[in-house]
Amino acid sequence: MTALSVPPPEPDWEAAPAYQGGKRNPAFQTSAWDYAAGNFRLVAGLRVPLEALAARLRLTLEASWDDLGELEIAMFRVRTTDFALTRHDGQEVVLVWLARANPQEDTALELLLTLCGLDHRALRFVGNPTTGFTHFEERPT
């Protein structure tokens, strides 16, 4: 079998995941989260570490990015409910995403809190940009 080689990128091509202003590199790379995010909706923010949630549920955290920057994510299913937990670099809040196919936000959030051994004190906010947010003050533990 003859070995084939792929030429290096053209000298003026920019990195594929970077905004290019419509110039040079013909490939524009998006993250797996960018593709998956269209199937999820934001439902809450948690004030507990993502690593602790992942450890509790024995989830593997994955690195990804979106237009706000680098993030860690875990996508998982509990029974028939699909969740995603994300945290952007430099942020403390863990965002809770629920699959759009699941209309029961309150039930799903209760399920997640219960499985994680948490109560409503773990909530920083509930809601989304469309319906608005209800923020909760931090309560002493």
Secondary structure, DSSP 8 states (H G I E B T S, - for coil): ----------TT---TTS--TT-S-S-----HHHHHHTTEEEEEEESS-HHHHHHHHT---EEEEETTEEEEEEEEEETTEEEEEEEETT---EEEEEETT---HHHHHHHHHHHTT--GGGEEEEEETTTEEEE------
